[in-house]
Amino acid sequence: MNIRLSLNKNIPHSQIHICGSKSESNRLLILQKLFPEIEIKNISEAQDTMLLEKALNTTSKTIDIHHAGSAMRFLTAYFSIQKGREVILTGSQRMKERPITILVDALLELGAEITYLEKKGFPPLKIKGRTLSENKVTINSNVSSQYISALLLIAPTLKNGLELTLEGNKTSFPYLKMTLDLLEQLGVQYIMRDKTINVKPFKTTVGNKSFTVESDWSSASYFYSIVALSPLGTSLTLSTFCKESLQGDAALVEIYRNFGVETTYHENAITISKFNDPKINRLRLNLINTPDIAQTIAISCFGLGMACELTGLHTLKIKETNRLEALKTELQKLGGHSKTTDDSFTLEAFQSKQFENPSGNILISTYQDHRMAMAFAPLAVLFPIMIENPEVVEKSYPVFWKDLKKIGFELKPISTEH
């Protein structure tokens, strides 16, 4: 099923509760399995999180995590240390095309027993859990921070801890810092100097430790985009968010000031308001720390007729789809002109009269990628738009379309023949 999304009136001020961060929840689920005394509140409702939780609690030998990338990485490390347990870790066809060599090589160096069952360097994997004998490893930090986080999450349980040396420039560093902050809250000691992280073994009991997951800033990004594309005075309140966030995507607050969007903090919520029209014609950003919001920012620029140059995006090629090429292809359908490199996306500025979708008869393909669907949805503020396979949002934000209905958007199912 596809949908036609439209907005027939201005958005009334509303409050939306966004569920817990998928990134925080997935890390905490691994830690909870290693330290069962941990309690998790406001856990994510994302499909990825539910798949990870199910995988952690199953006794099946074959575990299919579908499209869940962080689950694949975190579980590869987790099952490597489950002595006496043998599992086959697999996923969707796209997951079998997403490389995992860097993580597997690091685990093998530590003493893990992992075998590729199909194409070398890619899932599915056969993992035989064992005690890891080594405690020093070097890993490329320029590809995915999830490889590093996967190792850090199991580090406290290793007999001698873990000394991790990072090669290359660190990508998505806030996600790495999130992992370290959660370990620190747990009581784990670590030292980070230059490009070396030394995690001490954790031999004490955790006690009754409770973590409350902050709501997901990546999910909030779509509402920032909606407000940015709306008339002056439009505002929405989102909960539950705090000023001191572990999530790198909280950078939205400063980034969206470029679009005239102001953020006001309350006790457990934020209000985002369109207070001004954009003052710049070209936005230049290095998003190496926040690549997950690149699509949202590009669409906001497109809708406002702004040019943008977004860099630091090399990780987007190995996501659910090649997000850079997918973004270029779909914007071209609407009259947008852009170009991509291995790590950048550049969009030309143009006048809104050049939009090529006046009647909402253009279908945006989503490539089985939740962020493609949600990033393009805010354009419905300007004109009706058709979205392919809207159910892909279940991966990270299952009630996304319901929340759009709450603020005045209309969704109509349409025939797949369009």
C-alpha positions in Angstrom: 0.0 0.0 0.0 1.1 3.6 -0.7 -0.4 6.8 0.7 -1.1 10.3 -0.4 -0.2 12.8 2.3 -1.6 16.3 2.4 -2.2 19.2 4.7 -5.3 21.4 4.1 -4.8 24.0 6.8 -2.2 25.5 9.1 -0.9 23.2 11.9 -2.5 23.9 15.3 -0.3 23.9 18.3 -0.2 20.3 19.6 1.9 18.2 21.9 3.5 15.0 20.5 5.1 12.4 22.7 8.0 10.7 20.9 9.1 7.3 22.2 12.5 6.6 23.7 15.7 6.8 21.6 16.4 3.7 19.6 20.1 4.2 20.0 20.0 4.5 23.8 17.5 1.6 24.1 19.5 -0.8 22.0 22.7 -0.2 24.0 20.9 -0.5 27.2 19.3 -3.8 26.2 22.7 -5.3 25.6 24.0 -4.0 29.0 20.8 -5.3 30.7 21.5 -8.8 29.3 25.0 -8.6 30.6 24.0 -7.0 33.9 20.4 -8.2 34.6 19.8 -5.9 37.6 19.4 -3.0 35.2 15.9 -1.5 34.8 15.0 0.4 31.6 12.2 3.0 31.4 10.7 4.7 28.3 12.3 2.1 26.0 11.9 2.6 22.3 8.9 1.2 20.5 10.9 0.9 17.3 10.9 -2.4 15.3 14.7 -2.5 15.5 14.5 -2.4 19.3 11.8 -5.1 19.5 13.9 -7.3 17.1 17.0 -6.9 19.3 15.0 -7.6 22.5 13.5 -10.8 20.9 16.9 -11.9 19.7 18.4 -11.5 23.2 15.7 -13.7 24.7 15.3 -16.4 22.1 16.8 -19.9 22.4 16.7 -20.5 18.7 19.9 -21.2 16.9 19.0 -19.1 13.8 18.3 -15.4 14.5 16.9 -13.1 11.8 17.2 -9.4 12.6 15.8 -8.3 9.2 16.9 -4.7 8.5 18.2 -3.9 12.0 21.8 -2.7 11.5 22.7 -1.9 15.1 21.2 -5.2 16.2 23.4 -7.1 13.8 26.5 -5.3 15.0 25.7 -5.4 18.8 24.6 -9.1 18.6 27.7 -10.2 16.7 29.8 -9.0 19.7 27.3 -10.2 22.3 27.0 -13.8 21.0 30.8 -14.0 20.6 31.1 -14.0 24.4 28.2 -16.4 25.2 30.4 -19.4 26.0 28.9 -22.7 24.8 26.2 -21.0 22.7 26.2 -21.3 18.9 24.0 -19.1 16.7 23.5 -18.2 13.1 22.9 -14.4 12.8 21.2 -13.4 9.6 19.0 -10.7 8.1 17.2 -9.2 5.1 18.8 -9.3 1.6 19.9 -5.7 2.1 21.5 -6.7 5.5 23.5 -9.4 3.6 24.9 -6.5 1.5 26.0 -4.4 4.4 29.7 -5.0 5.4 30.7 -6.3 8.8 34.3 -7.2 8.2 35.8 -4.6 10.4 33.9 -5.8 13.5 34.4 -9.5 12.8 38.1 -9.0 12.2 38.4 -7.2 15.6 36.5 -9.9 17.4 38.6 -12.6 15.8 41.7 -10.8 16.9 40.3 -10.9 20.5 39.8 -14.7 20.2 36.2 -15.0 18.9 35.1 -17.9 16.6 33.0 -16.4 13.7 32.5 -17.9 10.2 30.9 -16.3 7.2 28.2 -18.5 5.7 27.8 -16.9 2.3 29.8 -13.9 1.0 33.1 -13.2 2.9 32.8 -9.9 4.9 29.0 -10.0 5.0 26.2 -11.6 7.1 25.0 -14.3 7.7 27.4 -15.3 10.4 27.9 -18.5 12.4 29.1 -17.5 15.9 30.4 -19.9 18.5 30.5 -18.2 21.9 33.6 -18.5 23.9 35.8 -16.7 26.4 37.8 -14.1 24.6 41.5 -14.5 25.5 42.9 -11.2 24.2 42.2 -7.7 25.4 43.9 -5.4 22.8 42.6 -4.6 19.3 42.9 -1.9 16.7 39.8 -0.9 14.6 39.1 1.5 11.8 36.9 4.2 13.2 36.1 5.9 9.9 33.3 3.5 8.8 30.7 3.0 11.5 30.7 3.9 15.2 28.5 0.9 15.8 31.4 -1.4 15.3 33.2 0.4 18.2 30.1 0.5 20.4 29.6 -3.2 19.9 33.0 -3.9 21.3 32.7 -1.3 24.1 29.4 -2.8 25.3 31.0 -6.2 26.0 34.3 -4.8 27.2 33.4 -4.6 30.9 32.7 -8.4 31.0 36.1 -9.4 29.5 38.5 -10.8 32.0 41.1 -8.1 31.4 38.9 -5.4 30.0 39.6 -4.0 26.6 42.2 -1.6 25.1 40.8 -0.3 21.9 42.9 1.7 19.5 41.0 3.7 16.8 42.5 4.3 13.4 41.4 7.1 11.1 39.0 9.9 11.7 36.1 9.1 14.1 32.7 9.1 12.5 29.4 9.7 14.4 31.4 10.4 17.5 28.3 11.4 19.6 27.1 7.8 19.3 30.4 6.5 20.6 30.3 9.0 23.5 26.7 7.8 24.2 28.0 4.3 24.7 30.8 5.5 27.0 28.4 7.7 29.0 26.0 4.7 29.6 29.0 2.6 30.7 30.0 5.3 33.1 26.5 5.6 34.5 26.7 1.9 35.1 29.9 2.3 37.1 32.3 1.1 34.5 35.7 2.9 34.5 37.4 3.8 31.3 40.2 6.1 30.1 40.2 7.8 26.7 43.4 9.3 25.5 43.8 10.5 21.9 42.8 7.5 19.9 42.9 4.8 22.6 40.0 3.8 24.8 40.9 1.6 27.8 37.8 -0.1 29.5 38.4 -1.7 32.9 36.8 -5.0 33.7 33.7 -4.6 35.8 33.7 -7.1 38.6 31.2 -5.6 41.1 27.4 -6.0 41.0 25.4 -3.2 39.5 22.7 -3.1 42.2 19.2 -1.8 41.3 20.3 0.6 38.5 17.5 2.4 36.6 17.9 4.1 33.3 15.2 6.4 31.7 15.7 6.6 28.0 15.3 10.1 26.6 13.0 10.5 23.6 14.5 10.2 20.2 16.0 13.3 18.6 16.3 11.7 15.2 12.5 11.3 15.3 12.1 14.9 16.4 13.9 16.0 13.3 10.9 15.5 11.1 8.8 17.9 13.2 11.6 20.5 13.0 11.3 20.1 9.3 7.5 20.5 9.3 7.8 23.7 11.4 10.6 25.0 9.2 8.3 24.6 6.1 5.3 26.1 7.8 4.1 29.8 8.1 5.6 32.1 10.8 4.1 31.4 14.2 3.7 27.7 13.8 4.7 25.8 16.9 4.7 22.2 18.3 5.6 20.8 21.7 7.6 17.5 21.8 8.2 15.3 24.8 10.3 13.9 26.5 13.5 15.8 25.9 16.2 17.4 28.0 18.8 20.1 27.4 21.7 17.8 28.5 21.3 15.0 25.9 23.4 12.0 25.2 22.2 12.1 21.6 24.2 13.8 18.9 21.1 14.6 16.9 20.2 17.2 19.5 22.4 19.4 17.2 19.0 20.0 15.5 18.5 22.8 17.9 21.3 24.9 16.5 21.0 23.6 12.9 17.4 24.6 12.5 17.9 28.1 13.7 19.2 28.5 10.1 15.7 27.8 9.0 14.1 30.2 11.5 13.1 27.6 14.0 13.6 28.4 17.7 13.7 25.7 20.5 12.4 26.4 24.0 13.1 24.0 26.8 10.6 23.0 29.5 11.0 20.6 32.3 10.5 17.4 30.2 9.7 18.8 26.8 10.7 21.3 24.1 8.6 23.7 22.1 9.8 24.4 18.5 8.5 27.5 16.8 8.9 29.2 13.4 10.0 32.7 14.5 11.7 34.0 11.4 12.3 33.4 7.7 15.7 31.9 6.8 18.4 34.6 6.4 20.8 32.6 4.3 20.5 31.2 0.7 23.1 28.4 1.1 23.6 26.1 4.1 27.0 24.5 4.6 27.2 21.7 7.2 29.6 19.0 8.1 27.4 16.2 9.4 30.0 13.6 10.3 28.7 13.5 13.8 25.0 13.5 12.8 24.5 11.7 9.5 21.1 10.3 10.4 19.5 13.8 10.0 21.1 14.6 6.6 18.0 13.6 4.6 15.7 15.7 6.8 18.0 18.8 6.4 18.3 18.3 2.7 14.5 18.2 2.3 14.1 21.3 4.5 16.5 23.1 2.2 14.6 21.9 -0.9 11.2 23.0 0.5 12.5 26.5 1.3 14.3 26.9 -2.0 17.7 27.0 -0.3 20.9 25.5 -1.6 22.9 23.2 0.7 26.3 21.6 0.9 26.3 18.7 3.3 29.5 16.7 4.0 30.7 14.0 6.3 28.1 11.6 4.9 30.3 8.6 3.8 28.4 6.2 6.2 25.1 6.8 4.4 26.2 4.6 1.5 25.9 1.4 3.7 22.6 2.1 5.4 19.2 0.6 4.5 19.9 1.9 1.1 22.5 4.2 -0.4 20.9 7.3 1.0 22.8 9.8 -1.0 21.8 8.4 -4.3 18.2 7.7 -3.2 17.9 11.3 -2.0 19.2 12.6 -5.4 16.9 10.4 -7.4 13.7 11.3 -5.5 14.4 15.0 -5.3 14.9 15.0 -9.1 11.3 13.7 -9.5 10.2 17.0 -7.8 12.4 19.3 -9.8 15.4 19.3 -7.5 18.9 19.3 -8.9 21.7 17.8 -6.8 24.9 16.0 -7.0 26.7 13.5 -4.7 30.2 12.3 -4.0 31.3 9.5 -1.7 30.7 11.7 1.4 28.7 14.7 0.3 25.3 15.9 -1.0 25.0 19.3 -2.8 21.6 20.8 -3.7 21.1 23.8 -6.0 18.8 26.6 -5.0 15.6 27.3 -6.9 12.3 29.1 -6.6 9.3 27.2 -5.2 7.4 27.8 -8.4 9.7 25.2 -10.0 8.2 22.4 -7.8 7.0 19.7 -10.2 4.3 18.2 -8.0 1.3 20.6 -8.0 -1.3 17.8 -7.9 0.5 15.4 -5.6 0.8 12.7 -8.3 4.5 11.9 -7.9 5.4 8.8 -5.9 8.4 9.0 -3.6 10.2 5.6 -3.5 11.4 4.7 0.0 13.9 1.9 -0.8 12.9 0.0 2.4 14.4 2.9 4.3 12.4 4.4 7.2 14.3 7.7 6.9 13.4 8.2 3.3 9.7 8.0 4.1 9.8 10.3 7.1 12.3 12.9 5.6 10.0 13.5 2.6 6.8 13.6 4.5 7.2 17.3 5.7 6.9 18.4 2.0 3.2 17.8 2.4 3.1 21.1 4.2 3.7 22.7 0.7 1.9 20.2 -1.6 0.3 16.8 -1.5 2.8 14.0 -1.9 2.6 10.2 -2.4 4.8 8.0 -0.2 5.6 4.4 -1.2 5.4 1.6 1.5 4.7 3.9 4.4 5.0 0.9 6.8 8.8 1.2 6.6 8.6 3.8 9.5 8.0 0.9 11.9 11.8 0.4 11.9 12.3 3.4 14.2 9.0 5.3 14.6 5.9 3.0 14.4 3.3 5.7 15.2 4.8 8.4 12.9 1.7 8.6 10.6 -0.6 8.7 13.6 1.3 11.6 15.0 1.1 13.4 11.7 -2.7 13.0 11.8 -2.8 14.6 15.3 -1.4 17.8 13.8 -3.7 18.0 10.9 -2.2 15.9 8.1 -4.5 13.7 6.0 -3.4 10.3 4.8 -5.3 8.4 2.1 -4.4 4.9 0.9 -3.8 4.8 -2.9 -3.5 2.1 -5.4 0.0 0.7 -6.0 -0.7 1.1 -9.8 0.1 4.8 -9.6 
